Amino acid sequence: MPTGEFDLIQRHFRRPVRRALLGIGDDCALLAPRPGMQLAVSSDMLVEGRHFLSTVAPERLGHKALAVNLSDLAACGAAPLAFTLALSLPRADEDFVGRLAQGLLALADAHGIELVGGDTTAGPLTLCLTVLGEVPAGQALLRSGARPGDTLWVSGTLGDARLALEAFRGTVALDGLDFDAVRPAMETPQPRVALGQALRGVASAAIDLSDGLVGDLGHLLAASGVGARLDVDALPRSAVLARQTTAWQRDCTLAGGDDYELLFSAPADRAQAVRAAARNAGVVVTPIGELTAEPGLRLVDRAGTPLPDTARYAGFDHFRTA
C-alpha cells in the first residue's frame, strides 16, 4: 500500500509535546506563554533551487530549515517555544522524509523547541516553517533602537556560506579540506539563540544576516533612522576565506548572504557588557563600525579610504536578483 501523508506525519513528525498544551493531531495547537511574556513569531520558506541545492543531504536540509527560523528568534532576543512545518513533496519518499525529520528534530531538541503542527502536500520540494518564541514584555530586540554613536557588532565569521556556494558552482576553486571547512556554513548554520537572549538589555538594535551584510544593515539603518560607517577590513572571516583574493573576500563578507549571524548595535560604553554576553553565549563577536547621525552607509578600508562601487554589495532580493 502506498505511503500517504498521514503515514509520514505519524512515523516521522509526531511526538509527545512537553511545553505546548496541545500539539499535532487536532486542527490547532494550543500554547500558553508564561505570565509577563510576549510571543515572537516568524516564518521562513525554503524552496529547492532557490534556497538550497537538490544535492543537499536531507538531514542537513532539515537542520537548515529550522536554523534559519531560529535565527529570527535570536535576532529578537526570544527563547524558542514551538514551530509548525508546511512541507511540499514531489513524492512520498519514506527515506528522504525520515532523514529530513532526523536533522530537523535534532536541532529542535538542541534548542528545546517542539513541532506542534503544519501541513503536507504534493508539489515542488518546499519547506515553510513558522516559529514561536517568548520574550519578556518590552525587552525584545528590534531593528529600530539604534542611535548615533552606537558601535556595530557582528557575531561569528562572515562569507563562508557564499564561498561554499561558489565552490559548488565552480566559480572558485577550493581543495577538499577547505571545501569541507566552509560547507557547513551553507548547509548547517548555527542560529545564535543564546547570544540573542544574552544581549537583551545590552544591545540597542539587532537583525540576523540572511541576505548579505550590506543589505540587512540597510534595513536596520532605515528602521532606526541612522547612518553607519563600516570598516570592511574589520569584518571577521575564516582562514579559508582570508586566503582568497581581496575582491572575493569583500563580495562574500559584504554581500554573500546565508550567514545567519547576528548584526547588532550597542552604546559605545557597553562594550564590556557586549563581550560578557558573548562569552556567556559561547560566541565570538567583533566590532565592525559605528552608527552616525548622517544617513547612508559608508564602506571604508582600514586606512579610512571609501570603497568604490558600493552598489555591487546591495542585499539579495528574490524579485530583483536573477
PALOLO-298339 format. One record per residue (C-alpha): residue in three letters; x, y, z. Coordinates in steps of 0.02 Angstrom, whole numbers, plus 50000, padded with zeros to 5 digits. Example, Ala and Ser with C-alpha at 12.3 -4.5 7.8 and 13.67 -1.06 7.14 Angstrom:
! residues 2
ALA506154977550390;SER506844994750357;
END
This chain:
! residues 322
MET500005000050000;PRO500745017049951;THR501355028550090;GLY500145042950123;GLU500405059850201;PHE499665054850369;ASP500795039550374;LEU502315050850350;ILE501725062650487;GLN501365048550609;ARG503025039750581;HIS504225054350569;PHE503505070050647;ARG502255065550784;ARG503005066350958;PRO502265070051131;VAL502295088651169;ARG503145094551328;ARG502815113251333;ALA501295115751221;LEU499575111951292;LEU499095102651132;GLY500155097950982;ILE499955087950822;GLY498305078950797;ASP496975092450811;ASP496525106850696;CYS497525118950802;ALA498945117950927;LEU498715126351095;LEU500105136251179;ALA500135147251333;PRO501595159351354;ARG502155162151532;PRO501485177251627;GLY502385193251580;MET503005186251415;GLN502605191451236;LEU502515179551088;ALA503815181650949;VAL503265174050783;SER504215172150619;SER504035162150457;ASP505315157150326;MET505155146950167;LEU506485136150084;VAL506205131749900;GLU507265119249805;GLY508345127749675;ARG508135144749757;HIS508685142049938;PHE509555125249929;LEU510335113549802;SER509495097349752;THR511045087849806;VAL510965093049990;ALA510815078750114;PRO509045077950187;GLU509715078650366;ARG510605095050327;LEU509075102050240;GLY508015098250393;HIS509305106650505;LYS509415122250397;ALA507535124050379;LEU507365125950566;ALA509015135250591;VAL508535149850480;ASN506925151950578;LEU507785150650747;SER508965164250686;ASP507485176150676;LEU507035172350856;ALA508855175350903;ALA508815192550823;CYS507305196750931;GLY508095190051090;ALA506715177151107;ALA506775159751183;PRO506095146251065;LEU504435137951109;ALA503655128750961;PHE503585127950773;THR502495121950630;LEU503055113950467;ALA502165115350298;LEU503005102950182;SER502775100949995;LEU503495084849923;PRO503645078949742;ARG503265061249806;ALA503055051849969;ASP504865046549986;GLU504985037450154;ASP506895037750163;PHE507015056250118;VAL505685061550244;GLY506425050950382;ARG508155058650359;LEU507405076150343;ALA506475073750507;GLN508065067350590;GLY509025083350554;LEU507545094550592;LEU507105086650758;ALA508895085150817;LEU509095104050806;ALA507375106250884;ASP507905095751033;ALA509535105451049;HIS508545121651069;GLY507065114851168;ILE505795118951033;GLU504415106850981;LEU503435103450823;VAL501585106750856;GLY500765106250684;GLY500835110150499;ASP500325102950332;THR500945091550194;THR500525091650009;ALA501165085549842;GLY502155098249741;PRO503895105549716;LEU505045102349864;THR504695116849983;LEU504805118850171;CYS503905133050259;LEU504145134450446;THR503355146050573;VAL504245147750739;LEU503545154450902;GLY504585160751046;GLU504355171051202;VAL505235186551265;PRO504935196851422;ALA503705210851387;GLY504605226351324;GLN506305217751309;ALA506275211651128;LEU507745216951021;LEU507105227250875;ARG507855234750718;SER507285252150768;GLY508275255350928;ALA509985260150857;ARG510665277550896;PRO512085288450827;GLY513705284250916;ASP513245266050944;THR514535252950897;LEU514095240050765;TRP514505221950808;VAL514335205350719;SER514425187550785;GLY515475173350716;THR516255174850544;LEU515515180350378;GLY515615174350199;ASP515925155550210;ALA514175150950151;ARG514395161349993;LEU516145154249965;ALA515465136449978;LEU514075140649855;GLU515325147449730;ALA516365131749750;PHE514805121449709;ARG514525132549557;GLY516335130549501;THR516715149049502;VAL518035147249638;ALA519225132649666;LEU519435125449841;ASP520395109949891;GLY519485096149984;LEU519965101850158;ASP519495119950127;PHE517845114950049;ASP517435103750197;ALA517845118150313;VAL516625130650234;ARG515235119150177;PRO514375118050348;ALA514115136950346;MET512995134750194;GLU512105118650241;THR512045118250432;PRO512125136050501;GLN512075138050689;PRO510755150450749;ARG511385162250886;VAL509905159651002;ALA510885160551165;LEU511775176451109;GLY510135184951064;GLN509445181751238;ALA511075187251320;LEU511015203751225;ARG509315208851296;GLY509595224951391;VAL511315227051314;ALA511065228951125;SER510075243651059;ALA509545235150896;ALA509825218650806;ILE509495209250644;ASP510015192250581;LEU511065191050423;SER510165181350287;ASP510265192150131;GLY512015199450149;LEU512815211350274;VAL512575227250174;GLY510775223450130;ASP510255218250305;LEU511185232650385;GLY510195244050270;HIS508585237550348;LEU509215241450523;LEU509805258850473;ALA508145262850390;ALA507135256850540;SER508205266950661;GLY508405282550553;VAL510305282550565;GLY511825280050453;ALA513395269750476;ARG515255269150442;LEU515805251150412;ASP517625245450415;VAL517675231650284;ASP519395225750338;ALA518755222750515;LEU517445210150457;PRO517805193250536;ARG518165179450411;SER518805161650416;ALA520585156650373;VAL519925148850212;LEU519085164750154;ALA520585175150208;ARG521635165650081;GLN520535171349936;THR520765187349837;THR520265203849916;ALA518845205349790;TRP518155188149837;GLN518325191950023;ARG517325207850005;ASP515995200049894;CYS515745185750017;THR515765195750178;LEU514775210850119;ALA513505202950002;GLY513645184250024;GLY512045180550118;ASP511555164750213;ASP512715169050358;TYR511375168450495;GLU512475178050614;LEU511825192350721;LEU512195210350673;PHE511835222050818;SER512205239050890;ALA512595244151068;PRO513095260451152;ALA514965262851142;ASP515125262251332;ARG514315244851338;ALA515755235851251;GLN516215226251409;ALA514405220651432;VAL514325215151249;ARG515885204551268;ALA515235197051430;ALA513595192351345;ALA514565184351202;ARG515645174451323;ASN514115168151414;ALA513365162651248;GLY514995154651190;VAL515075165551034;VAL516435177150968;VAL515875194850924;THR516815208350829;PRO516585227350821;ILE516465232350638;GLY515945250550633;GLU514905264350710;LEU513235272450684;THR513095290550628;ALA511785304050629;GLU512135306850444;PRO511055294750343;GLY511795282250222;LEU513125268850232;ARG514985272350207;LEU516105257450172;VAL517925261050209;ASP519525250950218;ARG520675250750369;ALA521525266650308;GLY519845275550303;THR519775275950113;PRO517995274150045;LEU517675258949935;PRO517185262449755;ASP515625254649677;THR514755250449841;ALA513125247149747;ARG513795229949699;TYR513575224349880;ALA511695227649888;GLY510695214249976;PHE509845199549893;ASP508055202049831;HIS507085187249759;PHE506175198149632;ARG507655208949579;THR509035195849575;ALA509215183549433;
END
